[in-house]
């Protein structure tokens, strides 16, 4: 992709109205493909709890797990702008704990920006992390970490009072120090107004094309996700069938002793087999 992407590049893209391409991914191998494919920003989201670990929500993601996979993604995608996701309860116990946990992502994993799911209750947290010289992405709209309280996740800002509330919340987050916004599942019209009204880059996750950039989960993009995708997602490949077919052919070859063949084996150096046989014969006498 060229030079590593920085926070300055993010702001320059907004100023020049150049769209920002972002993905959520969670491992070294996949991350290594991102920057060569033209991705600017990689988010290591707590959705890893669902995609990688098989949970039914993001809530089981822990700080140690998130730091470990964020570190792996940093190794795989050294040139992407790396965003780390603060998991459930990592910032709800007070600003001191929030800053300490955010700092782990920067110091241990090389993250350049910290994402925090935000309501008015997180204003002090956003400010504290920003005041500690860490770039913050405030995540508003659908907030998956709230599923235990709300019981379900649905589009936000679809009626005027709710849209106004989101617009004001976005502005409040920026005033508190957020250097970027992520809007998830926000009505397109409200997302467009937010993007126009704030000076920081706005990334859409299912919030329409009028934001400064877009983000999707890599497994959805590649067609690895089983079941119905969210309304806002799009499958750009169908690798699930290809992977299943490849593994199936491998399994058949193993069962039929067609793999491995001699070409895929290591061998003793010439003449060593006779020496080995003599050594074994000597052991028998």
N, C-alpha and C positions, 0 to 999 in steps of 0.2 A: 504493500500500500504506500510505501515511501516512509516519510518521517513519522515517528510516534505521535499519536493524537493526544492533545492536552486540553485543559479547560479553556485555554485561549482559543484553540481551534473550534471548540464548541460555540463560543460566543461569536467568532468570526463567521461561522456557518449561518447563524441566525441573522447577523447583520447583512450578509450577502444573499440571504434567502436561498441558501443551499440546503437541501434536505439531508437530515442526519439518519443514517442507517444503523440500527441497533438490534442486537439479539440477546436473548437470555440463554446462556449455556453454562455447563456445570463441570466440565472435565477437561483435562489437558489435551487429549487427542482431538476432540471436536474444536476446542478453542484454537488449536493450531491452524485450522482451515479458515478461520474467520477473517483475519486481516487480508490474506491473499485473495479472498472473495470480495473484498471491498467494504467490509464492515468497519464502521468508525468506532462504535461503542459496544462494549460487552458488559451486560449486567449478570452478575451471579446472584440469581434470585432465590428467595426462600421457597419458591415453587419446586426447588430440588427435592424437598421433602415428598412431593407427589411424584415428580418425574423420575427421580433416581431411587427413592426409597419405598415408593408404593403406598404412601399414606394417603388418606382421603382429604387432607387439608395441609396447609403450610405450617400449622402450629407446632408439629414435633421438631422442626429444624432448630438446632442448638447453635450457640456461638462457636463452639469448638468445631463443629461440623462445617459451618459456613466459612470460618477462617481457613480450614483445610482445603475446601474446594476452591475458594477464591484464590488461594496461593497457587493451586494447580492451574487454574485458568490464566493467571498472570504469567506463568512459565510458558504456557502454550500460545498466548497472544500478547507478546511484549509490546507490540505497537498500538494496540487498541486502547481507547480510554476505558479504564476499568472501574466499574461501579459495583460496590458491595452492598448487599441488602441486610439491614438490621433485622434479625428474627424476632419472633414473638417474645415479649418480656425483656428483651435486651436493652430497652430504653424507657421502660415504663416504671422503673423503680427509683427514678430521680435523675437529675442532670449529671451528677457525678458518675453514676454507673453508665449512663448513656455515653458520655465523653470517653470514659475508659474503654468501653466496648468498641466504639467507633475508632478509637486510636489503635486498637488491635488490628483492625482491617488495614490501616495505613502502615503500621510498623511491621506487622508479620506477613501481610499478604500483598503489599504494594498497591492497594486500591487508591484511586485518585478522587473518588467521590463516594459518599455514603448515602444510601437511600433509606428514608424513614417514612413509614405510613403515617399520615398526618391528619389530625383534627385540630380544632382550637386548643385542645389539651396539650398538644405537642409544641406549641409556640416556644416555650422556654427551652425545650430540648433542641429544637432547630437552632435557636440563637446560641445556646451553649456550645454545640458542636461547631457551628460556624465561627464563634468567637475563639475557639481552640484551633483555628486556622485549618479546618477541614472543610472541603466543599461538600455541600449537602444537596441531595435531590429529594424534594418533598413529594410524596406520593399521595395524591388525593383522588376522589371518585370512589370506585369500588376498592375496598380495602380487604383483601383476603384474610388478614389476621383478625378481622372483626366477626368472622363467621360464627364463632362460638356465642357471640352476643346477639347477632341479628338473625341467625338461623338460616339465612340464604343470602346470596349475592345477586344484585340486579343492577341494571343500568341506572346511572345517577344523572341528575340535572335535566330530567325529561319534562318537568313542568317549571314554569317561570320562577316561582319562589325558590325552588331547589337550585335552579341554575344560578340565580343571583347569589345564593349562599355559597356555592362553589367558587364563583368569580371573586367574591370578597375574601374567601378563605385563601385562594391562590395569591391574591395581592398581599394578604397578611403574612403568608409564608415567605414571600419574597422580602417583605419589610423586615422579617425576623432574621433573614440571612440566607435563605435558600438560594442557591446558585443555579438551580435547574428544577423543573417540575416534571413529574410523570403523571399523566391523566389516564386513569384506567376506567373504561366503560362509561365515559362521560358523553352526553349528547353532543353531536358534532357542532351544533350551533354555539353551545356554551363553550366548548373547547376552542373554537375559533375566536371567540371574544376574549377568552383568557390569553390566548397566544398573542393577540393584538395589543392587549393592555399591559402585559408585563415585558420587562426588558431581558429576562433570562430565557434560555432555550426551553421549549416545551416539547416533551416527547409523548407521543400518543401510543397507548396500548388499548386499541379498540375505541378511540375517541375521534376518529375521522381524519381526513387528509389535510386539514388546514393547520395542523400543528407543525412545529419545526422539524420533527423527525418521527419515526415509527419504530416500534419494537414488537417482536413476536418471539415465542419460545422456539428454540431450534428443533425440538422433536416434532412440533406442529409443522414447521416449514418443510421438514424432510419426510413427512408422512409416516412417522413412527408412532404417532399417538393412536391408540385404539379407541373406537367409539366416536361420538360426535364432537367436532371441534366447536369452540366458541363461535358465535355469530361473526365476530370481527376478525377471526383468523383465516389464514389461507394456506393450503398445502401446495408446495412447489415441486414436490417429488413424491413418489410412492415407494419409499425404500423398505417399508415393512414387508411387503410381498417379496421383494428382491432378497432381503436378508433371510427370510424364512426359507426361500428356495435354495439359497446358497448353503445354509446350515443343513437343510434336508439332504442335499446331494453329498455333503461331507459325511453325514451320519450313515447314509447308504454305502458309501465307499468303505467306511470303517467296518460296518457289519459284514460286507462282502469281501473283506481283506484286499480291497483295491487300493487302499491308502493305509500306511505309506508304502511306496514301492522302493526299489533299490536306489533310485535317483534321489530320494528324500532321506537317505540314511547317511550317517558317518561310518567310516571304515577304518580298520587297522591299517597302518602303513604297510607297503609291500614287504612280504617276508615275515611280518610280525606274527601272523597267525600260526606259522610253523613253530616259531619260538614259544608262543603261548601254549601250544599243544604239548611241546616237550616239557614245559614247566609244570603243566597239569599232570602229565604222566609221571614226572618225578615225585609229585606229591603222593601218588598212589602206591609207590614202592616203599 
